[in-house]
């Protein structure tokens, strides 16, 4: 219950920020394009926001599929917790859409053919991949924003994503939920992984049935 309470409170916090933002920007255009072959994320802070939006779209779509067709071997309470994770990722996705307004990228379909959604082990392994990758992406993108206001908002989501990653690892290996999360060889360093946008897109390329262009994003 404590875990579920955390999920609900954290989600409500970000949701409140989204509502505030909604009053500051015009309603976003929300086109859907299932025939995309190339997606250019753009430049500057707008490009970085679309980059994070893409990752949140990916996570939200994944958890939605899990909730819609959950594995039959989930343990007690896990579907409810994964539903809360889905709700968080939807809030994150809509947060970025509201922030970007008409500059937001279209809604995209993803390729989840490598994931066995009937298997708890497969679903949790994929969730670990998405959550760890998301945390590394936020770590790598943070220093690239020029707007301190945007950085402060993005940081609120980054901390929630880190808790998601720890929670999923706790489900997989309760005795060592931090195993493999931190950098270092054979010892805990206390530092999270940092990945650049090109590295993140390359790591997630199998889930994108199209080419993601990140060449316009800042690198320093």
C-alpha positions as a LaTeX table, in Angstrom:
\begin{tabular}{lrrr}
\hline
Residue & $x$ (\AA) & $y$ (\AA) & $z$ (\AA) \\
\hline
Unk1 & 0.00 & 0.00 & 0.00 \\
Unk2 & 2.88 & 2.34 & 0.71 \\
Unk3 & 4.18 & 1.85 & $-2.85$ \\
Unk4 & 0.76 & 2.54 & $-4.34$ \\
Unk5 & 0.36 & 5.62 & $-2.16$ \\
Unk6 & 3.68 & 6.92 & $-3.47$ \\
Unk7 & 2.63 & 6.37 & $-7.07$ \\
Unk8 & $-0.62$ & 8.24 & $-6.56$ \\
Unk9 & 0.98 & 11.19 & $-4.76$ \\
Unk10 & 3.83 & 11.49 & $-7.27$ \\
Unk11 & 1.40 & 11.32 & $-10.17$ \\
Unk12 & $-0.83$ & 13.96 & $-8.61$ \\
Unk13 & 2.15 & 16.27 & $-8.13$ \\
Unk14 & 3.15 & 16.18 & $-11.78$ \\
Unk15 & $-0.49$ & 16.36 & $-12.84$ \\
Unk16 & $-0.87$ & 19.60 & $-10.90$ \\
Unk17 & 2.12 & 21.04 & $-12.75$ \\
Unk18 & 0.54 & 19.99 & $-16.04$ \\
Unk19 & $-2.68$ & 21.80 & $-15.21$ \\
Unk20 & $-0.73$ & 24.95 & $-14.44$ \\
Unk21 & 1.08 & 24.68 & $-17.75$ \\
Unk22 & $-2.20$ & 24.11 & $-19.56$ \\
Unk23 & $-3.26$ & 27.59 & $-18.59$ \\
Unk24 & $-0.05$ & 29.07 & $-19.98$ \\
Unk25 & $-0.01$ & 27.58 & $-23.48$ \\
Unk26 & $-2.59$ & 27.02 & $-26.15$ \\
Unk27 & $-4.11$ & 23.58 & $-26.54$ \\
Unk28 & $-1.66$ & 21.31 & $-28.36$ \\
Unk29 & $-2.39$ & 19.96 & $-31.79$ \\
Unk30 & $-2.55$ & 16.18 & $-31.41$ \\
Unk31 & $-2.15$ & 14.62 & $-34.85$ \\
Unk32 & $-1.75$ & 10.88 & $-35.23$ \\
Unk33 & 0.57 & 9.53 & $-37.90$ \\
Unk34 & 0.99 & 5.77 & $-38.21$ \\
Unk35 & 2.83 & 6.09 & $-41.54$ \\
Unk36 & 5.85 & 8.00 & $-40.26$ \\
Unk37 & 9.14 & 6.83 & $-41.77$ \\
Unk38 & 11.37 & 9.60 & $-40.40$ \\
Unk39 & 10.87 & 11.69 & $-37.27$ \\
Unk40 & 13.08 & 14.75 & $-36.83$ \\
Unk41 & 13.02 & 15.82 & $-33.18$ \\
Unk42 & 14.11 & 19.38 & $-33.95$ \\
Unk43 & 16.57 & 21.72 & $-32.27$ \\
Unk44 & 17.33 & 23.43 & $-28.97$ \\
Unk45 & 15.08 & 23.14 & $-25.93$ \\
Unk46 & 12.07 & 22.35 & $-28.12$ \\
Unk47 & 13.92 & 19.43 & $-29.68$ \\
Unk48 & 14.97 & 18.14 & $-26.26$ \\
Unk49 & 11.39 & 18.32 & $-25.01$ \\
Unk50 & 10.20 & 16.38 & $-28.06$ \\
Unk51 & 12.96 & 13.85 & $-27.39$ \\
Unk52 & 11.68 & 13.30 & $-23.85$ \\
Unk53 & 8.09 & 13.29 & $-25.12$ \\
Unk54 & 9.02 & 10.47 & $-27.52$ \\
Unk55 & 10.38 & 8.40 & $-24.62$ \\
Unk56 & 7.31 & 9.10 & $-22.50$ \\
Unk57 & 5.09 & 8.09 & $-25.42$ \\
Unk58 & 7.04 & 4.86 & $-25.64$ \\
Unk59 & 6.68 & 4.09 & $-21.93$ \\
Unk60 & 3.00 & 5.03 & $-21.81$ \\
Unk61 & 2.24 & 2.84 & $-24.83$ \\
Unk62 & 4.14 & $-0.08$ & $-23.30$ \\
Unk63 & 2.36 & 0.08 & $-19.94$ \\
Unk64 & $-0.99$ & 0.56 & $-21.66$ \\
Unk65 & $-0.44$ & $-2.71$ & $-23.52$ \\
Unk66 & 0.56 & $-4.43$ & $-20.27$ \\
Unk67 & $-2.58$ & $-3.21$ & $-18.52$ \\
Unk68 & $-4.81$ & $-4.13$ & $-21.47$ \\
Unk69 & $-3.41$ & $-7.65$ & $-21.82$ \\
Unk70 & $-1.62$ & $-8.41$ & $-18.53$ \\
Unk71 & 0.48 & $-11.55$ & $-18.03$ \\
Unk72 & $-1.47$ & $-14.30$ & $-16.31$ \\
Unk73 & 1.42 & $-15.03$ & $-13.93$ \\
Unk74 & 1.58 & $-11.57$ & $-12.33$ \\
Unk75 & 1.74 & $-11.74$ & $-8.56$ \\
Unk76 & $-0.86$ & $-10.24$ & $-6.23$ \\
Unk77 & $-0.98$ & $-6.47$ & $-6.43$ \\
Unk78 & 1.40 & $-6.17$ & $-9.38$ \\
Unk79 & $-1.25$ & $-5.32$ & $-11.98$ \\
Unk80 & $-2.52$ & $-2.49$ & $-9.78$ \\
Unk81 & 1.03 & $-1.17$ & $-9.38$ \\
Unk82 & 1.75 & $-1.42$ & $-13.12$ \\
Unk83 & $-1.51$ & 0.43 & $-13.76$ \\
Unk84 & $-0.26$ & 3.22 & $-11.51$ \\
Unk85 & 2.98 & 3.30 & $-13.52$ \\
Unk86 & 0.90 & 3.56 & $-16.70$ \\
Unk87 & $-0.99$ & 6.50 & $-15.20$ \\
Unk88 & 2.28 & 8.24 & $-14.34$ \\
Unk89 & 3.65 & 7.85 & $-17.84$ \\
Unk90 & 0.43 & 9.21 & $-19.32$ \\
Unk91 & 0.73 & 12.24 & $-17.05$ \\
Unk92 & 4.36 & 12.70 & $-18.15$ \\
Unk93 & 3.37 & 12.41 & $-21.81$ \\
Unk94 & 0.60 & 14.97 & $-21.49$ \\
Unk95 & 2.88 & 17.24 & $-19.47$ \\
Unk96 & 5.25 & 17.52 & $-22.42$ \\
Unk97 & 2.42 & 17.90 & $-24.91$ \\
Unk98 & 1.01 & 20.80 & $-22.94$ \\
Unk99 & 4.44 & 22.37 & $-22.57$ \\
Unk100 & 5.22 & 22.06 & $-26.28$ \\
Unk101 & 1.78 & 23.06 & $-27.51$ \\
Unk102 & 1.62 & 23.11 & $-31.30$ \\
Unk103 & 5.33 & 22.17 & $-31.45$ \\
Unk104 & 4.62 & 18.71 & $-30.04$ \\
Unk105 & 5.45 & 15.73 & $-32.23$ \\
Unk106 & 2.60 & 13.53 & $-33.52$ \\
Unk107 & 1.32 & 10.47 & $-31.70$ \\
Unk108 & 3.36 & 7.49 & $-32.87$ \\
Unk109 & 2.86 & 3.73 & $-32.98$ \\
Unk110 & 5.65 & 1.56 & $-31.58$ \\
Unk111 & 7.00 & $-1.91$ & $-32.30$ \\
Unk112 & 6.72 & $-4.18$ & $-29.25$ \\
Unk113 & 7.08 & $-7.45$ & $-31.16$ \\
Unk114 & 10.17 & $-8.46$ & $-29.15$ \\
Unk115 & 8.20 & $-8.44$ & $-25.87$ \\
Unk116 & 6.14 & $-11.43$ & $-24.73$ \\
Unk117 & 3.23 & $-9.71$ & $-22.99$ \\
Unk118 & 1.89 & $-13.02$ & $-21.68$ \\
Unk119 & 5.01 & $-13.51$ & $-19.55$ \\
Unk120 & 5.66 & $-11.68$ & $-16.27$ \\
Unk121 & 9.42 & $-12.11$ & $-16.67$ \\
Unk122 & 9.37 & $-10.64$ & $-20.19$ \\
Unk123 & 7.18 & $-7.70$ & $-19.20$ \\
Unk124 & 9.26 & $-6.84$ & $-16.14$ \\
Unk125 & 12.50 & $-7.16$ & $-18.11$ \\
Unk126 & 11.14 & $-4.75$ & $-20.71$ \\
Unk127 & 9.91 & $-2.38$ & $-18.00$ \\
Unk128 & 13.39 & $-2.40$ & $-16.46$ \\
Unk129 & 14.89 & $-1.57$ & $-19.85$ \\
Unk130 & 12.48 & 1.32 & $-20.43$ \\
Unk131 & 12.81 & 2.76 & $-16.93$ \\
Unk132 & 16.61 & 2.51 & $-16.77$ \\
Unk133 & 16.87 & 3.99 & $-20.24$ \\
Unk134 & 14.51 & 6.80 & $-19.28$ \\
Unk135 & 16.54 & 7.72 & $-16.21$ \\
Unk136 & 19.77 & 7.70 & $-18.24$ \\
Unk137 & 18.08 & 9.88 & $-20.87$ \\
Unk138 & 16.96 & 12.48 & $-18.31$ \\
Unk139 & 20.45 & 12.45 & $-16.77$ \\
Unk140 & 21.98 & 13.11 & $-20.17$ \\
Unk141 & 19.46 & 15.73 & $-21.29$ \\
Unk142 & 19.45 & 17.84 & $-18.12$ \\
Unk143 & 22.70 & 19.68 & $-18.86$ \\
Unk144 & 21.60 & 20.47 & $-22.42$ \\
Unk145 & 18.62 & 22.71 & $-21.57$ \\
Unk146 & 19.22 & 26.45 & $-21.75$ \\
Unk147 & 16.04 & 27.32 & $-19.83$ \\
Unk148 & 16.31 & 26.92 & $-16.08$ \\
Unk149 & 12.52 & 26.99 & $-15.79$ \\
Unk150 & 12.19 & 24.01 & $-18.12$ \\
Unk151 & 15.02 & 22.18 & $-16.36$ \\
Unk152 & 13.25 & 22.60 & $-13.02$ \\
Unk153 & 10.04 & 21.13 & $-14.46$ \\
Unk154 & 11.83 & 18.24 & $-16.19$ \\
Unk155 & 13.68 & 17.41 & $-12.97$ \\
Unk156 & 10.36 & 16.69 & $-11.26$ \\
Unk157 & 9.70 & 13.93 & $-13.77$ \\
Unk158 & 13.26 & 12.60 & $-13.66$ \\
Unk159 & 13.00 & 11.89 & $-9.93$ \\
Unk160 & 9.75 & 9.97 & $-10.44$ \\
Unk161 & 11.30 & 7.93 & $-13.26$ \\
Unk162 & 14.18 & 6.98 & $-10.96$ \\
Unk163 & 11.69 & 5.68 & $-8.40$ \\
Unk164 & 9.94 & 3.72 & $-11.14$ \\
Unk165 & 13.25 & 2.08 & $-12.05$ \\
Unk166 & 13.94 & 1.12 & $-8.43$ \\
Unk167 & 10.43 & $-0.27$ & $-8.01$ \\
Unk168 & 10.66 & $-2.47$ & $-11.12$ \\
Unk169 & 14.01 & $-3.82$ & $-10.00$ \\
Unk170 & 12.53 & $-4.54$ & $-6.59$ \\
Unk171 & 9.87 & $-6.68$ & $-8.28$ \\
Unk172 & 12.50 & $-8.57$ & $-10.27$ \\
Unk173 & 15.08 & $-9.01$ & $-7.51$ \\
Unk174 & 13.79 & $-7.97$ & $-4.07$ \\
Unk175 & 17.08 & $-8.80$ & $-2.35$ \\
Unk176 & 19.10 & $-6.39$ & $-4.52$ \\
Unk177 & 16.90 & $-3.76$ & $-6.24$ \\
Unk178 & 19.92 & $-1.57$ & $-7.04$ \\
Unk179 & 21.99 & $-4.26$ & $-8.74$ \\
Unk180 & 23.34 & $-3.06$ & $-12.07$ \\
Unk181 & 21.76 & 0.39 & $-11.79$ \\
Unk182 & 24.84 & 2.38 & $-10.89$ \\
Unk183 & 28.02 & 2.85 & $-12.86$ \\
Unk184 & 31.17 & 1.09 & $-11.80$ \\
Unk185 & 32.83 & $-2.29$ & $-12.18$ \\
Unk186 & 32.26 & $-4.70$ & $-9.35$ \\
Unk187 & 31.35 & $-2.01$ & $-6.83$ \\
Unk188 & 28.65 & 0.54 & $-6.24$ \\
Unk189 & 29.72 & 4.02 & $-7.26$ \\
Unk190 & 26.53 & 5.84 & $-6.27$ \\
Unk191 & 26.31 & 7.44 & $-9.72$ \\
Unk192 & 23.54 & 6.85 & $-12.23$ \\
Unk193 & 24.12 & 6.15 & $-15.90$ \\
Unk194 & 24.20 & 9.13 & $-18.27$ \\
Unk195 & 23.36 & 8.64 & $-21.95$ \\
Unk196 & 23.26 & 11.17 & $-24.79$ \\
Unk197 & 20.19 & 11.41 & $-27.07$ \\
Unk198 & 21.95 & 9.46 & $-29.89$ \\
Unk199 & 22.90 & 6.70 & $-27.43$ \\
Unk200 & 19.36 & 6.45 & $-26.07$ \\
Unk201 & 17.76 & 6.34 & $-29.52$ \\
Unk202 & 20.26 & 3.69 & $-30.60$ \\
Unk203 & 19.45 & 1.58 & $-27.52$ \\
Unk204 & 15.70 & 1.80 & $-28.22$ \\
Unk205 & 15.89 & 1.53 & $-32.00$ \\
Unk206 & 14.11 & $-1.85$ & $-32.15$ \\
Unk207 & 10.95 & $-0.24$ & $-30.75$ \\
Unk208 & 10.86 & 2.47 & $-33.44$ \\
Unk209 & 9.57 & 1.33 & $-36.84$ \\
Unk210 & 11.01 & 4.51 & $-38.34$ \\
Unk211 & 14.17 & 6.62 & $-38.29$ \\
Unk212 & 14.65 & 9.11 & $-35.45$ \\
Unk213 & 16.73 & 12.16 & $-36.38$ \\
Unk214 & 18.55 & 13.70 & $-33.40$ \\
Unk215 & 21.27 & 15.56 & $-35.28$ \\
Unk216 & 19.67 & 18.93 & $-34.48$ \\
Unk217 & 19.69 & 18.41 & $-30.72$ \\
Unk218 & 22.33 & 20.23 & $-28.66$ \\
Unk219 & 25.36 & 18.25 & $-27.58$ \\
Unk220 & 26.77 & 20.54 & $-24.90$ \\
\hline
\end{tabular}
